[in-house]
Amino acid sequence: QGFPLKPPLATQEFQVCLLSLLLPTLGQPAGMLSRCIQAPKSHARPLACLVSAARPVCRDFVSRTSAPIMETGADKDLRKLLSEGLAGPVGVRHASDLALSRREVLQAQKAWGNSIKIISKIYNEDGDYVAEAKKAADELYKDSSTRVLFDPYNTVKEFHFRPRASQAMCFIAGSEADDDNGMDAVGFALGGKGWSDVEFDNHQIELTENLAVAVGSKYFTCAETSGITEVEYTLGYKKNKDGKPRILFHHSSVPYDPSSTADAVFSEEEVQQLQGAWASAIKNISKTYLDGGDYVATAADAAGELYGYGHSDVLFKPTKAAEAQFRPSAEDAMSYFVGGEAVEGGYAEDTGFAINGGKGWSNVEFDNHATKRSGNIAIAMGNYHFTCAQTGSKTKVEYTFGYKKNTDGKARIFLHHSSVPYDATPPAKEVSKEEVDKAQAAWASAIKAISKTYLDGGDYVAAAGEAAGQLYGYGHTKVLFKPTKALEAQFRPSAEDAMSYFVGHEAVEGGHSEDSGFAINGGKGWSDVKFENHQTKLTGDVALAMGNYYFTCAQTGSETKVEYTFGYKKGEDDQLRIFLHHSSVPFDPTPGVPLGVAISAEEVDDAQAAWASAITNISKTYLEGGDYVGVAGDAAGQLYGYGHSQVLFKPTKAADAQFRPSAEDAM
């Protein structure tokens, strides 16, 4: 005010000159300058020194100003002051010699990023990364005659500022890069992992003659994990005597997180209180269930209090989760705790951990191995012990819990991983050959008992139902059952399907009409059943047996041979049950062939000769330009059974359409 400016004095360069001269007298030069170039407020402190560093701009401007402006003695003193600047008396140079372009700024940023990548690469290859870091410092930062304003994104709070280039490289490459004062054990360019890429995203670049200021974000890609880290920056560039732009000031900071609660601190007592609340919730849900109350609502209230769903991402890997291993939503977690049938869209594998599958828990105890607390996060690892409300037995489970204070100041679970402890001993449920023999003997005995009960006029259906519940895995696991005499309903996946086959369709509701009752031999009964194993394969809690069994008719005494494959598996109750049963009639090489229709070897030879002759004839007709398609059609009609029976034809050179069931396919 009171200093009228006229062109060409009213220029950006002259305004910066005036700021450098006049703003110190106004009390807040840094804040005004930061607003002038639109830099973040957090960068006002390093910009305070920029006011002083801008004096050479004024010096350059004065060198091009008309003489009358600088005639008085006071003006001559000012000319001398402006000529010296920060770097001492170097004489007056024209501003155009030192002017910076946007392209030069971008090139300087690219050079900085490349240096970080090169230092990281040499470090990971066990090379001399320190020498490379020192070389980069000389190339990137102002020379030793100028103090560099460097405030890095730094975890070493007592060394916020790095006025020397070597100290800047100490932050970037580690303490070995600075011979005088080691401040960082592992440098930012390394971090123990290195960076594979660095990208600059400039929000704004302000050019003022020989000074450039860039504000934006840098993105660092971890060489080991490929994770990306964002860092905000304000960088100042100035040309050196050699005409090369170098960094004059460098300020980096972590992006502001409005949801951060970094000031919140966890105590050991808070962790124990949270664990106590979780244990109480499990006991309360179990008690409510056993008392016939609304345990689902109780579980929902507890989950809302204890877990961070709706406040943050939750990483939850339950103990008994195989198909849906991870539960990222509150609905997923509820299915696990109260059971898949109790919630809409629940998982079939969930029986309700919080109610112990119907038995309930009477007690839960936490035993922490260790607790790690840092700021608003706490991690606890250890074992918890669950006491069954029905049997009193204890179950040990491993855990890792992560607790985080949310924006409302309340701590909740954001990480929960549970697992069964590793057991180095062989599985306790391993099946033995003796157990397989007993299971087969029990099956044979059940068939004979059902037949006898039927022939004696007793309740053979009830006897069959009881036997099926003991012998087959229906209700415990999936059962693969392919009976011998099953044509329309070949496979029997349910207990009802199996009952229809064993006792007959008329004896059960919804039975299959083709079933006459195998266990009662269609009304004649069986007097004996014998197993003859071809081989038995034992694998942990699973056993497979293949062979023949022989059924003796109770009415005629005739014996019927049937082939079988049985699969046995132990359930949670340690009971061996059938999960696989395939029966079939032995193969008959001449089933139902009438007399006089048998094929002789001579007929086979004649048929093969006719086929060979047809191929040569078709080829000859084709090569002579004749109707080879008509010839082939006649031959196919004579040689192949199309139109008389099903034909199984798999040609040699057929990839997309491997099989040719019709005459058209063959042609």
C-alpha positions in Angstrom: 0.0 0.0 0.0 1.3 3.5 -0.9 3.8 1.9 -3.4 2.1 2.3 -6.8 3.4 -0.3 -9.3 3.3 0.3 -13.0 4.2 -2.1 -15.8 6.8 -3.6 -16.1 7.3 -3.4 -12.4 3.9 -5.0 -11.5 5.3 -8.5 -12.3 5.3 -11.7 -10.4 9.0 -11.5 -10.0 8.8 -8.0 -8.5 6.0 -9.1 -6.2 8.2 -11.9 -4.8 11.0 -9.4 -4.4 8.7 -7.1 -2.4 7.5 -10.1 -0.3 11.1 -10.9 0.5 11.9 -7.3 1.6 8.6 -6.2 3.1 6.9 -9.2 4.7 9.5 -9.6 7.5 8.3 -6.3 8.8 4.6 -7.4 8.8 5.0 -10.2 11.3 3.8 -13.3 9.3 5.9 -13.6 6.2 5.7 -17.4 6.0 2.0 -17.6 6.2 1.5 -14.9 3.6 4.0 -16.5 1.2 2.5 -20.0 1.7 -0.9 -18.6 0.7 0.6 -16.8 -2.2 1.9 -20.0 -3.7 -1.0 -22.2 -2.3 1.3 -24.4 -0.2 -0.2 -26.4 2.8 -0.2 -24.5 6.1 2.0 -27.3 7.6 4.8 -26.2 5.2 4.8 -22.6 6.4 7.9 -23.0 8.6 10.3 -24.0 5.9 8.9 -21.3 3.7 9.9 -18.7 6.2 13.4 -19.3 5.2 12.4 -19.0 1.5 11.7 -15.4 2.1 15.4 -14.9 2.8 16.4 -17.2 0.0 14.4 -15.1 -2.5 16.6 -12.0 -2.1 18.8 -13.0 -5.1 15.6 -12.8 -7.2 15.4 -9.2 -6.1 19.1 -8.8 -6.8 18.5 -10.1 -10.3 15.6 -7.8 -10.8 17.5 -4.8 -9.6 20.3 -5.5 -12.1 17.8 -5.0 -14.9 16.1 -1.9 -13.3 16.7 1.6 -14.6 19.5 3.5 -12.9 17.4 6.4 -11.4 15.7 3.9 -9.0 19.1 3.2 -7.3 20.8 6.6 -7.2 20.9 7.5 -3.5 23.4 6.2 -1.0 20.8 4.2 0.7 19.8 2.7 -2.6 23.5 1.8 -3.2 23.7 0.1 0.2 20.5 -1.8 -0.7 22.0 -2.8 -4.1 25.0 -4.3 -2.3 22.8 -6.1 0.2 20.7 -7.6 -2.6 23.8 -8.5 -4.6 25.3 -10.6 -1.8 22.1 -12.6 -0.8 22.7 -15.7 1.2 25.7 -17.1 -0.7 28.0 -14.1 -0.2 29.3 -11.5 -2.7 29.1 -13.2 -6.1 28.3 -10.3 -8.3 25.2 -9.5 -10.2 23.9 -12.0 -12.8 21.0 -11.6 -15.1 17.9 -13.5 -13.9 17.3 -15.2 -17.3 20.5 -17.2 -16.8 19.0 -18.8 -13.7 15.4 -19.1 -14.6 13.7 -22.5 -14.0 11.2 -24.1 -16.3 8.5 -26.6 -15.4 10.2 -29.2 -17.5 13.4 -28.8 -15.5 11.4 -29.3 -12.3 9.9 -32.5 -13.6 13.3 -33.8 -14.7 14.7 -33.0 -11.3 11.9 -35.0 -9.7 12.4 -37.9 -12.0 16.1 -37.9 -11.2 15.3 -38.0 -7.4 12.9 -40.9 -7.9 15.5 -42.8 -10.0 18.2 -42.2 -7.3 15.9 -43.8 -4.7 15.3 -46.8 -6.9 19.0 -47.2 -7.8 20.0 -47.0 -4.1 17.4 -49.6 -3.2 18.5 -51.9 -6.0 22.2 -51.7 -5.0 21.2 -52.3 -1.4 19.2 -55.4 -2.2 22.1 -56.7 -4.3 24.5 -56.1 -1.4 26.4 -53.4 -3.3 27.9 -50.1 -2.2 24.7 -48.3 -1.8 26.3 -45.7 0.6 28.6 -44.5 -2.2 25.6 -44.2 -4.5 23.7 -42.3 -1.9 26.5 -39.7 -1.4 26.8 -39.3 -5.2 23.0 -38.7 -5.3 23.3 -36.1 -2.5 25.8 -34.1 -4.6 23.7 -34.3 -7.7 20.2 -33.6 -6.1 20.7 -31.2 -3.2 22.3 -27.7 -3.1 26.1 -27.5 -2.7 27.9 -27.1 0.6 27.8 -23.3 0.5 24.0 -23.3 0.9 22.1 -24.6 3.9 19.3 -27.0 2.7 16.0 -26.8 4.5 15.1 -30.5 4.8 12.3 -31.7 7.1 11.6 -35.3 6.1 8.8 -37.7 7.0 10.9 -38.9 9.9 10.4 -41.2 12.9 13.5 -40.0 14.6 12.0 -36.9 16.3 15.2 -35.5 17.7 16.6 -35.1 14.2 13.7 -33.4 12.3 15.9 -31.2 10.2 18.8 -32.0 7.9 20.7 -28.8 6.8 23.6 -30.7 5.1 23.2 -32.8 1.9 24.9 -35.7 3.6 22.4 -35.5 6.4 19.6 -35.6 3.9 21.1 -38.8 2.4 21.5 -40.2 5.9 17.7 -40.1 6.1 17.4 -41.6 2.6 20.1 -44.3 2.8 20.8 -44.8 6.5 23.4 -43.7 9.0 26.4 -45.0 7.0 25.7 -42.3 4.4 26.8 -39.6 6.9 30.3 -40.1 8.3 29.9 -37.3 10.9 26.6 -38.0 12.6 24.6 -41.2 12.0 20.9 -40.5 12.7 19.0 -43.3 10.9 19.8 -46.9 11.3 18.0 -47.9 8.1 17.3 -45.3 5.5 14.0 -44.3 3.9 15.2 -45.4 0.5 15.8 -48.9 2.0 13.5 -49.5 4.9 15.0 -53.0 4.9 13.0 -53.8 1.8 13.8 -51.1 -0.8 11.5 -49.2 -3.2 10.9 -50.5 -6.8 9.2 -47.4 -8.0 8.7 -43.7 -7.1 6.0 -41.5 -8.8 5.5 -37.8 -8.3 2.0 -36.3 -8.5 2.3 -32.5 -8.6 -0.7 -30.6 -7.3 1.0 -27.3 -8.3 4.4 -26.0 -9.5 5.1 -22.3 -9.0 7.9 -20.8 -11.0 9.5 -17.5 -9.9 12.6 -16.8 -12.0 15.4 -18.8 -10.5 13.2 -20.5 -7.8 10.6 -23.2 -8.3 8.2 -24.6 -5.6 6.3 -27.9 -6.2 3.5 -29.2 -3.9 2.0 -32.7 -4.2 2.2 -36.3 -3.3 4.9 -39.0 -3.9 3.9 -42.7 -4.2 6.6 -45.3 -3.2 6.2 -48.9 -4.3 7.7 -51.4 -1.9 10.2 -53.7 -3.7 9.3 -56.7 -1.5 5.5 -56.4 -1.1 4.4 -54.1 -4.0 2.5 -52.1 -1.4 2.2 -48.3 -2.1 3.0 -45.6 0.4 1.8 -42.0 -0.1 3.8 -39.1 1.2 3.0 -35.4 0.8 5.7 -33.0 -0.2 6.7 -29.4 -0.7 10.0 -29.1 -2.7 11.9 -26.0 -3.6 14.4 -26.0 -6.5 17.1 -23.4 -7.3 19.8 -23.4 -10.0 23.4 -23.8 -8.9 26.3 -21.9 -10.4 26.6 -24.7 -12.9 23.1 -24.0 -14.2 21.7 -27.3 -12.8 18.6 -27.1 -10.6 19.0 -28.6 -7.2 16.8 -29.0 -4.1 16.9 -25.9 -1.8 14.2 -27.1 0.6 12.4 -30.4 1.1 9.5 -31.0 3.4 7.7 -34.3 3.6 4.7 -35.4 5.7 2.2 -38.2 6.2 -1.2 -37.5 4.7 -3.7 -36.3 7.3 -6.2 -39.0 8.4 -9.4 -37.4 9.7 -10.4 -40.7 11.3 -7.1 -41.2 13.1 -7.1 -41.6 16.8 -3.3 -41.7 17.1 -3.4 -40.0 20.5 -5.5 -42.8 22.0 -3.3 -45.2 23.9 -4.1 -48.8 25.0 -3.3 -50.0 28.5 -2.8 -53.7 29.5 -5.8 -53.4 31.7 -8.1 -52.3 28.8 -7.0 -55.4 26.8 -7.9 -57.7 29.7 -11.2 -55.9 30.2 -12.1 -56.5 26.5 -11.1 -60.2 26.7 -13.3 -60.5 29.9 -16.2 -58.9 28.0 -15.8 -61.4 25.1 -15.7 -64.4 27.5 -18.8 -63.1 29.4 -20.7 -62.6 26.1 -20.1 -66.3 25.1 -21.2 -67.6 28.4 -24.3 -65.3 28.4 -25.3 -66.4 24.9 -25.0 -70.1 25.9 -27.0 -69.6 29.1 -29.7 -67.7 27.2 -29.9 -70.5 24.6 -30.1 -73.3 27.3 -32.8 -71.3 29.1 -34.9 -71.1 26.0 -34.4 -67.3 25.6 -33.7 -65.2 22.5 -30.0 -66.1 22.2 -29.8 -64.6 18.7 -30.7 -61.1 19.9 -28.2 -61.6 22.8 -25.5 -62.5 20.3 -26.3 -59.6 18.1 -26.0 -57.1 21.0 -22.7 -58.6 22.0 -21.3 -58.6 18.5 -22.3 -54.9 18.1 -20.4 -54.0 21.3 -17.4 -56.2 20.8 -16.6 -56.2 17.1 -15.8 -53.2 14.8 -18.3 -54.1 12.1 -19.7 -50.7 10.9 -16.7 -48.8 12.3 -13.8 -50.4 10.4 -12.9 -53.4 8.4 -12.9 -56.6 10.5 -10.5 -59.5 9.8 -12.2 -62.6 11.2 -11.1 -66.2 10.6 -13.1 -68.5 12.9 -11.9 -71.9 14.3 -14.6 -74.1 12.8 -14.9 -72.6 9.3 -13.9 -74.6 6.3 -16.1 -73.6 3.3 -16.5 -69.9 4.4 -13.1 -69.5 6.0 -13.3 -65.7 6.4 -16.2 -63.6 7.8 -15.9 -60.0 6.6 -19.4 -58.9 7.5 -21.5 -58.8 10.7 -24.0 -61.3 9.1 -21.1 -63.7 8.4 -20.0 -63.5 12.0 -23.6 -64.0 13.3 -24.0 -67.2 11.3 -20.8 -68.6 12.9 -21.8 -67.7 16.4 -25.5 -68.7 16.5 -25.7 -71.2 13.6 -26.5 -71.0 9.9 -30.2 -72.0 10.5 -30.8 -69.1 13.0 -29.9 -66.3 10.6 -31.0 -65.5 7.0 -28.4 -66.4 4.5 -26.3 -68.3 7.1 -23.7 -71.0 6.2 -24.7 -74.6 6.4 -21.4 -75.5 8.0 -22.2 -73.3 11.0 -23.6 -75.1 14.1 -23.3 -72.1 16.4 -20.0 -71.8 18.1 -21.4 -69.5 20.9 -23.8 -72.2 21.9 -21.4 -75.1 21.3 -23.6 -76.7 18.7 -26.4 -77.0 21.3 -24.4 -78.0 24.3 -23.4 -74.5 25.4 -20.3 -73.2 27.2 -20.2 -72.8 31.0 -16.9 -70.9 31.1 -14.2 -69.2 28.9 -10.7 -68.3 30.1 -8.1 -66.3 28.3 -4.4 -67.1 28.7 -2.3 -64.4 26.9 1.1 -65.4 25.6 2.0 -61.8 24.8 0.3 -58.4 24.2 1.7 -55.8 21.8 0.3 -52.2 22.2 1.1 -49.3 19.9 -1.0 -46.1 19.9 -4.7 -46.9 19.3 -4.0 -50.6 18.5 -3.4 -53.6 20.7 -2.6 -57.2 19.5 -3.0 -60.2 21.9 -1.9 -63.7 21.2 -2.5 -66.8 23.3 -4.8 -69.7 24.1 -8.4 -69.6 25.4 -10.1 -72.5 27.1 -13.8 -73.4 26.7 -15.7 -75.5 29.2 -18.6 -77.5 27.8 -21.8 -76.8 29.8 -23.1 -80.4 29.2 -20.0 -82.5 29.8 -17.6 -80.3 31.7 -14.8 -81.1 29.2 -12.4 -78.4 28.3 -11.3 -77.4 24.7 -8.2 -75.4 24.0 -8.1 -73.0 21.1 -5.4 -70.7 19.8 -6.1 -67.0 19.1 -4.8 -63.7 17.9 -7.0 -60.7 18.6 -6.5 -57.2 17.4 -8.2 -54.3 19.2 -8.6 -50.8 17.8 -10.0 -47.6 19.3 -12.6 -46.2 16.9 -13.5 -42.5 16.3 -16.1 -42.7 19.2 -13.2 -43.6 21.5 -14.5 -47.1 22.1 -12.2 -50.1 21.6 -13.5 -52.9 19.4 -12.1 -56.1 17.7 -10.8 -55.5 14.2 -8.8 -58.8 14.0 -9.8 -62.3 15.2 -8.0 -65.4 14.2 -8.8 -68.7 15.9 -7.4 -72.1 15.2 -7.1 -75.7 16.6 -3.7 -76.4 18.1 -1.4 -78.4 16.0 -1.3 -82.1 16.8 1.9 -83.9 15.9 0.6 -87.3 16.8 -1.3 -89.5 14.3 -5.0 -88.8 14.1 -6.9 -90.4 16.9 -9.7 -91.4 14.5 -7.5 -93.6 12.3 -9.4 -96.6 10.9 -7.9 -100.1 11.3 -8.5 -103.2 9.2 -10.2 -104.9 12.2 -12.7 -102.1 12.4 -13.5 -102.5 8.7 -14.0 -106.3 9.2 -16.4 -105.5 12.1 -18.4 -103.0 10.0 -18.8 -105.5 7.2 -19.9 -108.2 9.7 -22.4 -105.8 11.2 -23.8 -105.0 7.7 -24.2 -108.7 6.9 -25.8 -109.4 10.2 -28.2 -106.5 9.7 -29.4 -107.9 6.3 -30.0 -111.3 7.8 -31.8 -109.8 10.8 -34.1 -107.7 8.6 -34.9 -110.7 6.5 -35.7 -112.9 9.5 -37.9 -110.2 11.1 -39.8 -109.9 7.8 -40.3 -113.7 7.4 -41.3 -113.9 11.1 -44.0 -111.2 10.5 -42.2 -108.6 12.7 -41.6 -104.9 12.1 -38.9 -105.2 9.6 -39.1 -101.6 8.6 -38.2 -100.4 12.1 -35.4 -103.0 12.2 -34.1 -101.6 8.9 -34.3 -98.0 10.0 -32.3 -98.7 13.2 -29.7 -100.6 11.2 -29.4 -97.9 8.6 -28.9 -95.3 11.3 -26.1 -97.4 12.8 -24.3 -98.4 9.6 -24.7 -95.4 7.2 -23.5 -91.9 7.6 -26.8 -90.1 6.7 -27.1 -87.1 9.0 -23.4 -87.1 9.7 -21.9 -86.7 6.2 -22.7 -86.9 2.6 -23.4 -90.5 1.5 -22.6 -91.8 -2.0 -24.9 -94.9 -2.6 -25.4 -96.7 -5.9 -27.4 -99.8 -5.2 -27.3 -103.0 -7.3 -30.9 -103.1 -8.5 -31.5 -99.5 -9.2 -32.3 -98.4 -12.7 -34.6 -95.3 -12.6 -33.3 -93.9 -9.3 -29.7 -95.0 -9.7 -28.3 -93.0 -6.8 -29.7 -92.7 -3.2 -28.4 -89.5 -1.5 -30.9 -89.5 1.4 -31.8 -91.9 4.2 -35.4 -92.1 2.7 -34.0 -93.2 -0.7 -31.9 -95.9 1.0 -34.8 -97.1 3.1 -37.0 -97.4 -0.1 -34.3 -99.7 -1.6 -33.8 -101.9 1.4 -37.5 -102.5 2.5 -39.4 -101.8 -0.7 -41.3 -98.7 -2.0 -44.6 -99.8 -0.5 -43.2 -99.8 3.0 -42.1 -96.2 3.1 -43.7 -92.9 2.1 -42.4 -91.5 -1.2 -40.6 -94.7 -2.1 -39.3 -95.5 -5.6 -41.7 -97.9 -7.5 -38.8 -100.0 -8.8 -37.8 -101.0 -5.3 -39.0 -104.5 -4.2 -36.9 -104.5 -0.9 -33.3 -105.8 -1.3 -32.9 -106.5 2.4 -35.9 -108.9 2.3 -34.9 -110.3 -1.2 -38.2 -109.3 -2.7 -40.1 -111.3 -0.1 -38.0 -114.5 -0.1 -35.4 -113.2 2.4 -31.7 -113.9 2.8 -30.4 -116.6 5.1 -26.7 -115.6 4.9 -24.3 -112.9 3.6 -20.6 -113.3 3.2 -17.9 -110.7 2.4 -14.8 -111.5 0.4 -12.5 -108.4 0.2 -10.3 -108.1 -2.8 -8.4 -105.3 -1.2 -8.7 -102.8 1.7 -7.2 -99.3 1.6 -6.6 -97.5 4.9 -6.0 -93.7 4.9 -6.3 -92.0 8.3 -10.0 -91.7 9.3 -11.1 -93.2 5.9 -11.1 -96.8 4.7 -12.0 -98.3 1.3 -12.9 -101.9 0.6 -13.5 -103.6 -2.7 -14.6 -107.2 -3.4 -17.5 -109.6 -3.8 -20.3 -110.5 -1.3 -22.5 -113.6 -1.6 -26.2 -113.7 -0.7 -27.9 -117.0 0.1 -31.7 -117.1 -0.6 -33.7 -118.1 2.5 -36.3 -119.8 0.3 -34.3 -121.7 -2.3 -30.8 -121.8 -0.9 -29.3 -120.4 -4.1 -26.3 -118.1 -3.9 -26.0 -114.7 -5.7 -22.6 -113.0 -6.2 -22.5 -109.2 -6.2 -19.6 -106.8 -6.6 -19.0 -104.0 -4.1 -16.9 -100.9 -3.1 -17.5 -99.6 0.4 -16.1 -96.4 1.9 -16.0 -96.1 5.7 -15.3 -92.9 7.7 -15.2 -92.0 11.4 -17.5 -89.3 12.6 -17.1 -86.8 15.5 -18.4 -89.5 17.8 -15.7 -91.9 16.7 -18.2 -94.2 15.1 -17.3 -95.9 11.8 -20.0 -95.4 9.2 -20.5 -96.0 5.5 -20.1 -92.9 3.3 -19.7 -94.8 0.0 -21.5 -97.9 -1.2 -21.4 -99.1 -4.9 -22.9 -102.5 -5.8 -23.2 -104.1 -9.2 -24.0 -107.3 -10.9 -20.8 -109.1 -12.3 -20.2 -108.7 -16.0 -21.6 -111.4 -18.3 -19.8 -111.6 -21.7 -22.9 -113.1 -23.4 -26.0 -111.6 -21.8 -29.2 -112.6 -23.5 -27.8 -113.6 -26.9 -30.2 -116.0 -28.7 -28.9 -119.3 -30.2 -27.6 -119.0 -33.8 -26.7 -115.3 -33.5 -23.2 -115.8 -32.2 -20.4 -114.1 -34.3 -17.6 -116.2 -35.7 -14.0 -115.2 -36.3 -14.5 -115.6 -40.0 -17.3 -113.0 -40.0 -15.0 -110.6 -38.1 -12.3 -111.1 -40.7 -14.8 -110.5 -43.5 -16.1 -107.3 -41.9 -12.6 -105.9 -41.5 -11.7 -106.7 -45.1 -14.9 -105.0 -46.3 -14.0 -101.9 -44.2 -10.5 -101.7 -45.7 -11.8 -102.2 -49.2 -14.4 -99.4 -48.7 -11.6 -96.9 -47.5 -9.5 -97.7 -50.6 -12.5 -97.4 -52.9 -13.6 -94.0 -51.4 -10.0 -92.7 -51.8 -9.7 -93.9 -55.4 -13.1 -92.4 -56.4 -12.0 -89.1 -54.9 -8.6 -89.0 -56.7 -10.4 -89.8 -60.0 -12.8 -86.9 -59.5 -15.8 -89.1 -58.9 -18.7 -89.0 -56.4 -16.7 -90.1 -53.4 -19.4 -88.8 -51.0 -22.0 -91.1 -52.5 -19.6 -94.1 -52.4 -18.9 -93.3 -48.7 -22.6 -93.1 -47.9 -23.2 -96.6 -49.4 -20.3 -98.1 -47.5 -21.3 -96.6 -44.2 -24.8 -98.0 -44.6 -23.3 -101.4 -45.2 -20.6 -101.4 -42.6 -22.0 -99.4 -39.6 -25.0 -100.2 -37.4 -26.5 -96.7 -37.6 -30.3 -97.1 -37.8 -30.1 -100.7 -36.4 -28.5 -100.0 -33.0 -26.5 -97.4 -31.0 -23.0 -97.0 -32.4 -20.1 -96.0 -30.3 -17.6 -94.3 -32.6 -14.5 -92.4 -31.4 -12.4 -91.4 -34.5 -8.6 -91.0 -34.5 -8.5 -87.4 -35.6 -11.3 -85.9 -33.6 -10.6 -83.3 -30.9 -13.5 -80.9 -30.7 -16.2 -83.6 -31.4 -14.5 -86.6 -30.0 -17.5 -89.0 -30.3 -19.8 -89.5 -33.3 -23.1 -91.1 -32.3 -25.0 -90.4 -35.6 -24.5 -91.4 -39.3 -24.2 -87.7 -40.1 -21.4 -87.3 -37.6 -19.6 -90.3 -39.1 -20.0 -89.0 -42.6 
